[in-house]
């Protein structure tokens, strides 16, 4: 079931048929916050005391979150052999390809929309009219006129999105399923021991942090002129 609307309709139908308890059980620690979000959203949306005619009905589903790796031994028997009033949903992370899950969200950037909008507002209408008189269509005007004028903005946007993507933690932790695809911030977090008996090796952690700083600093130093130019031209 890929559509959230389909899932919502099915859960509503199950509730109508006497299964008001909806269990979301991911088998991945990174997806556990999604089950928490589902429980909060589903409880706020469907818990109703009165119907449309004002009568007290106290209707609504009861969302339940569970984690497969820890709760399966204590709860699965209840779900399978207990009262038949539950709908159980299991979650797994799909394969998004090499880096599609990391790159596609960066392409839909509100920062990029705002940056280019501010710059294109400075383009005079006479330029578009002159290009139209010369027989240039919208795509030709974009390719031959606007894009050559937008290199500074593209460079500024590259710096912003590179640093944003480099520092991402929560989204790569949820969307990736291999160590090779995870960001450097997750790697730094992995250097900190989770057990209470082992002390952190701060020299290795600081060395890793300094190495993680090198690419963003290099990008800023090499593209500082274009970055400043792109921001200034967007504010004109």
TORKOL-4160 file (C-alpha; in steps of 0.2 Angstrom, whole numbers, padded with zeros to 4 digits, m for minus):
236
<pt num="1" X="0000" Y="0000" Z="0000"/>
<pt num="2" X="0009" Y="0015" Z="m0006"/>
<pt num="3" X="m0005" Y="0028" Z="m0004"/>
<pt num="4" X="m0008" Y="0036" Z="0012"/>
<pt num="5" X="m0026" Y="0039" Z="0007"/>
<pt num="6" X="m0029" Y="0021" Z="0003"/>
<pt num="7" X="m0022" Y="0016" Z="0020"/>
<pt num="8" X="m0034" Y="0029" Z="0028"/>
<pt num="9" X="m0049" Y="0022" Z="0019"/>
<pt num="10" X="m0044" Y="0004" Z="0024"/>
<pt num="11" X="m0042" Y="0008" Z="0042"/>
<pt num="12" X="m0058" Y="0017" Z="0043"/>
<pt num="13" X="m0067" Y="0002" Z="0035"/>
<pt num="14" X="m0058" Y="m0009" Z="0048"/>
<pt num="15" X="m0064" Y="0002" Z="0062"/>
<pt num="16" X="m0082" Y="0001" Z="0055"/>
<pt num="17" X="m0081" Y="m0018" Z="0055"/>
<pt num="18" X="m0076" Y="m0019" Z="0073"/>
<pt num="19" X="m0057" Y="m0017" Z="0073"/>
<pt num="20" X="m0053" Y="0000" Z="0080"/>
<pt num="21" X="m0036" Y="m0003" Z="0087"/>
<pt num="22" X="m0023" Y="0001" Z="0074"/>
<pt num="23" X="m0005" Y="m0005" Z="0078"/>
<pt num="24" X="0010" Y="0002" Z="0068"/>
<pt num="25" X="0025" Y="m0009" Z="0071"/>
<pt num="26" X="0041" Y="m0005" Z="0061"/>
<pt num="27" X="0055" Y="m0017" Z="0062"/>
<pt num="28" X="0068" Y="m0003" Z="0061"/>
<pt num="29" X="0073" Y="0009" Z="0075"/>
<pt num="30" X="0075" Y="0023" Z="0062"/>
<pt num="31" X="0056" Y="0022" Z="0058"/>
<pt num="32" X="0050" Y="0022" Z="0076"/>
<pt num="33" X="0047" Y="0041" Z="0076"/>
<pt num="34" X="0036" Y="0038" Z="0061"/>
<pt num="35" X="0025" Y="0027" Z="0072"/>
<pt num="36" X="0024" Y="0040" Z="0085"/>
<pt num="37" X="0019" Y="0053" Z="0072"/>
<pt num="38" X="0006" Y="0041" Z="0066"/>
<pt num="39" X="m0001" Y="0038" Z="0083"/>
<pt num="40" X="m0002" Y="0057" Z="0087"/>
<pt num="41" X="m0010" Y="0062" Z="0070"/>
<pt num="42" X="m0022" Y="0047" Z="0069"/>
<pt num="43" X="m0028" Y="0050" Z="0087"/>
<pt num="44" X="m0031" Y="0069" Z="0085"/>
<pt num="45" X="m0040" Y="0067" Z="0068"/>
<pt num="46" X="m0052" Y="0053" Z="0072"/>
<pt num="47" X="m0057" Y="0054" Z="0090"/>
<pt num="48" X="m0074" Y="0062" Z="0091"/>
<pt num="49" X="m0086" Y="0063" Z="0105"/>
<pt num="50" X="m0101" Y="0070" Z="0095"/>
<pt num="51" X="m0107" Y="0065" Z="0077"/>
<pt num="52" X="m0113" Y="0078" Z="0064"/>
<pt num="53" X="m0130" Y="0078" Z="0072"/>
<pt num="54" X="m0124" Y="0082" Z="0089"/>
<pt num="55" X="m0126" Y="0065" Z="0097"/>
<pt num="56" X="m0113" Y="0058" Z="0109"/>
<pt num="57" X="m0105" Y="0043" Z="0100"/>
<pt num="58" X="m0087" Y="0043" Z="0107"/>
<pt num="59" X="m0081" Y="0036" Z="0091"/>
<pt num="60" X="m0064" Y="0034" Z="0084"/>
<pt num="61" X="m0049" Y="0023" Z="0082"/>
<pt num="62" X="m0035" Y="0019" Z="0094"/>
<pt num="63" X="m0018" Y="0020" Z="0087"/>
<pt num="64" X="m0004" Y="0010" Z="0095"/>
<pt num="65" X="0014" Y="0011" Z="0091"/>
<pt num="66" X="0026" Y="m0004" Z="0094"/>
<pt num="67" X="0044" Y="m0008" Z="0088"/>
<pt num="68" X="0046" Y="m0025" Z="0081"/>
<pt num="69" X="0064" Y="m0028" Z="0087"/>
<pt num="70" X="0059" Y="m0026" Z="0105"/>
<pt num="71" X="0040" Y="m0028" Z="0107"/>
<pt num="72" X="0037" Y="m0043" Z="0096"/>
<pt num="73" X="0040" Y="m0055" Z="0110"/>
<pt num="74" X="0028" Y="m0047" Z="0122"/>
<pt num="75" X="0014" Y="m0040" Z="0110"/>
<pt num="76" X="0013" Y="m0051" Z="0095"/>
<pt num="77" X="0005" Y="m0066" Z="0104"/>
<pt num="78" X="m0008" Y="m0054" Z="0111"/>
<pt num="79" X="m0011" Y="m0047" Z="0093"/>
<pt num="80" X="m0012" Y="m0064" Z="0085"/>
<pt num="81" X="m0021" Y="m0074" Z="0099"/>
<pt num="82" X="m0030" Y="m0060" Z="0108"/>
<pt num="83" X="m0046" Y="m0051" Z="0104"/>
<pt num="84" X="m0049" Y="m0049" Z="0085"/>
<pt num="85" X="m0051" Y="m0031" Z="0086"/>
<pt num="86" X="m0034" Y="m0025" Z="0079"/>
<pt num="87" X="m0026" Y="m0020" Z="0063"/>
<pt num="88" X="m0007" Y="m0023" Z="0062"/>
<pt num="89" X="0004" Y="m0013" Z="0050"/>
<pt num="90" X="0022" Y="m0018" Z="0047"/>
<pt num="91" X="0035" Y="m0006" Z="0040"/>
<pt num="92" X="0051" Y="m0008" Z="0031"/>
<pt num="93" X="0063" Y="0003" Z="0022"/>
<pt num="94" X="0062" Y="0001" Z="0003"/>
<pt num="95" X="0077" Y="0002" Z="m0009"/>
<pt num="96" X="0078" Y="0019" Z="m0016"/>
<pt num="97" X="0092" Y="0016" Z="m0027"/>
<pt num="98" X="0110" Y="0023" Z="m0025"/>
<pt num="99" X="0107" Y="0040" Z="m0019"/>
<pt num="100" X="0089" Y="0045" Z="m0024"/>
<pt num="101" X="0082" Y="0046" Z="m0007"/>
<pt num="102" X="0095" Y="0058" Z="m0002"/>
<pt num="103" X="0096" Y="0069" Z="m0018"/>
<pt num="104" X="0078" Y="0071" Z="m0023"/>
<pt num="105" X="0072" Y="0080" Z="m0008"/>
<pt num="106" X="0086" Y="0093" Z="m0010"/>
<pt num="107" X="0080" Y="0096" Z="m0028"/>
<pt num="108" X="0063" Y="0102" Z="m0021"/>
<pt num="109" X="0070" Y="0117" Z="m0011"/>
<pt num="110" X="0060" Y="0131" Z="m0005"/>
<pt num="111" X="0077" Y="0141" Z="m0003"/>
<pt num="112" X="0080" Y="0138" Z="m0022"/>
<pt num="113" X="0063" Y="0144" Z="m0027"/>
<pt num="114" X="0064" Y="0160" Z="m0016"/>
<pt num="115" X="0082" Y="0164" Z="m0022"/>
<pt num="116" X="0078" Y="0162" Z="m0041"/>
<pt num="117" X="0062" Y="0172" Z="m0039"/>
<pt num="118" X="0070" Y="0186" Z="m0031"/>
<pt num="119" X="0083" Y="0186" Z="m0045"/>
<pt num="120" X="0071" Y="0185" Z="m0059"/>
<pt num="121" X="0061" Y="0199" Z="m0052"/>
<pt num="122" X="0076" Y="0210" Z="m0057"/>
<pt num="123" X="0075" Y="0205" Z="m0075"/>
<pt num="124" X="0066" Y="0219" Z="m0085"/>
<pt num="125" X="0051" Y="0214" Z="m0095"/>
<pt num="126" X="0058" Y="0223" Z="m0110"/>
<pt num="127" X="0071" Y="0209" Z="m0111"/>
<pt num="128" X="0057" Y="0196" Z="m0113"/>
<pt num="129" X="0048" Y="0207" Z="m0125"/>
<pt num="130" X="0064" Y="0209" Z="m0136"/>
<pt num="131" X="0067" Y="0190" Z="m0136"/>
<pt num="132" X="0049" Y="0187" Z="m0141"/>
<pt num="133" X="0051" Y="0199" Z="m0155"/>
<pt num="134" X="0066" Y="0190" Z="m0161"/>
<pt num="135" X="0056" Y="0174" Z="m0162"/>
<pt num="136" X="0063" Y="0166" Z="m0145"/>
<pt num="137" X="0050" Y="0155" Z="m0136"/>
<pt num="138" X="0049" Y="0153" Z="m0117"/>
<pt num="139" X="0061" Y="0139" Z="m0117"/>
<pt num="140" X="0073" Y="0147" Z="m0128"/>
<pt num="141" X="0072" Y="0163" Z="m0118"/>
<pt num="142" X="0076" Y="0152" Z="m0102"/>
<pt num="143" X="0090" Y="0143" Z="m0110"/>
<pt num="144" X="0099" Y="0157" Z="m0119"/>
<pt num="145" X="0095" Y="0172" Z="m0108"/>
<pt num="146" X="0090" Y="0168" Z="m0090"/>
<pt num="147" X="0102" Y="0153" Z="m0087"/>
<pt num="148" X="0118" Y="0163" Z="m0092"/>
<pt num="149" X="0113" Y="0177" Z="m0080"/>
<pt num="150" X="0109" Y="0164" Z="m0066"/>
<pt num="151" X="0126" Y="0156" Z="m0064"/>
<pt num="152" X="0130" Y="0167" Z="m0048"/>
<pt num="153" X="0113" Y="0161" Z="m0041"/>
<pt num="154" X="0116" Y="0143" Z="m0045"/>
<pt num="155" X="0133" Y="0144" Z="m0037"/>
<pt num="156" X="0126" Y="0152" Z="m0021"/>
<pt num="157" X="0112" Y="0139" Z="m0021"/>
<pt num="158" X="0125" Y="0125" Z="m0023"/>
<pt num="159" X="0134" Y="0131" Z="m0008"/>
<pt num="160" X="0119" Y="0132" Z="0003"/>
<pt num="161" X="0112" Y="0115" Z="m0002"/>
<pt num="162" X="0129" Y="0107" Z="m0001"/>
<pt num="163" X="0131" Y="0112" Z="0017"/>
<pt num="164" X="0113" Y="0108" Z="0021"/>
<pt num="165" X="0115" Y="0091" Z="0014"/>
<pt num="166" X="0132" Y="0088" Z="0022"/>
<pt num="167" X="0125" Y="0092" Z="0039"/>
<pt num="168" X="0109" Y="0081" Z="0038"/>
<pt num="169" X="0106" Y="0068" Z="0051"/>
<pt num="170" X="0088" Y="0063" Z="0054"/>
<pt num="171" X="0083" Y="0061" Z="0036"/>
<pt num="172" X="0098" Y="0050" Z="0030"/>
<pt num="173" X="0096" Y="0040" Z="0046"/>
<pt num="174" X="0078" Y="0036" Z="0041"/>
<pt num="175" X="0080" Y="0034" Z="0022"/>
<pt num="176" X="0096" Y="0024" Z="0020"/>
<pt num="177" X="0098" Y="0006" Z="0024"/>
<pt num="178" X="0117" Y="0004" Z="0021"/>
<pt num="179" X="0132" Y="0011" Z="0030"/>
<pt num="180" X="0140" Y="0017" Z="0013"/>
<pt num="181" X="0125" Y="0029" Z="0010"/>
<pt num="182" X="0125" Y="0038" Z="0027"/>
<pt num="183" X="0131" Y="0055" Z="0030"/>
<pt num="184" X="0147" Y="0060" Z="0039"/>
<pt num="185" X="0137" Y="0067" Z="0054"/>
<pt num="186" X="0130" Y="0049" Z="0057"/>
<pt num="187" X="0147" Y="0043" Z="0056"/>
<pt num="188" X="0153" Y="0055" Z="0069"/>
<pt num="189" X="0138" Y="0050" Z="0080"/>
<pt num="190" X="0144" Y="0032" Z="0078"/>
<pt num="191" X="0161" Y="0036" Z="0086"/>
<pt num="192" X="0153" Y="0040" Z="0103"/>
<pt num="193" X="0151" Y="0024" Z="0113"/>
<pt num="194" X="0133" Y="0019" Z="0118"/>
<pt num="195" X="0137" Y="0009" Z="0133"/>
<pt num="196" X="0140" Y="0017" Z="0150"/>
<pt num="197" X="0156" Y="0008" Z="0154"/>
<pt num="198" X="0166" Y="0013" Z="0139"/>
<pt num="199" X="0173" Y="0031" Z="0139"/>
<pt num="200" X="0173" Y="0041" Z="0123"/>
<pt num="201" X="0189" Y="0043" Z="0113"/>
<pt num="202" X="0188" Y="0062" Z="0111"/>
<pt num="203" X="0204" Y="0063" Z="0101"/>
<pt num="204" X="0197" Y="0052" Z="0088"/>
<pt num="205" X="0180" Y="0061" Z="0088"/>
<pt num="206" X="0188" Y="0078" Z="0087"/>
<pt num="207" X="0200" Y="0072" Z="0073"/>
<pt num="208" X="0184" Y="0065" Z="0063"/>
<pt num="209" X="0175" Y="0082" Z="0066"/>
<pt num="210" X="0190" Y="0091" Z="0059"/>
<pt num="211" X="0190" Y="0080" Z="0044"/>
<pt num="212" X="0171" Y="0082" Z="0042"/>
<pt num="213" X="0174" Y="0101" Z="0042"/>
<pt num="214" X="0186" Y="0101" Z="0027"/>
<pt num="215" X="0174" Y="0099" Z="0012"/>
<pt num="216" X="0162" Y="0113" Z="0018"/>
<pt num="217" X="0176" Y="0125" Z="0022"/>
<pt num="218" X="0184" Y="0121" Z="0005"/>
<pt num="219" X="0168" Y="0124" Z="m0004"/>
<pt num="220" X="0165" Y="0141" Z="0005"/>
<pt num="221" X="0183" Y="0147" Z="0002"/>
<pt num="222" X="0183" Y="0142" Z="m0017"/>
<pt num="223" X="0165" Y="0149" Z="m0020"/>
<pt num="224" X="0165" Y="0163" Z="m0009"/>
<pt num="225" X="0165" Y="0176" Z="m0022"/>
<pt num="226" X="0151" Y="0168" Z="m0032"/>
<pt num="227" X="0141" Y="0165" Z="m0016"/>
<pt num="228" X="0141" Y="0183" Z="m0011"/>
<pt num="229" X="0138" Y="0189" Z="m0029"/>
<pt num="230" X="0123" Y="0177" Z="m0030"/>
<pt num="231" X="0115" Y="0183" Z="m0014"/>
<pt num="232" X="0118" Y="0202" Z="m0018"/>
<pt num="233" X="0110" Y="0200" Z="m0035"/>
<pt num="234" X="0095" Y="0191" Z="m0028"/>
<pt num="235" X="0092" Y="0206" Z="m0016"/>
<pt num="236" X="0092" Y="0219" Z="m0030"/>
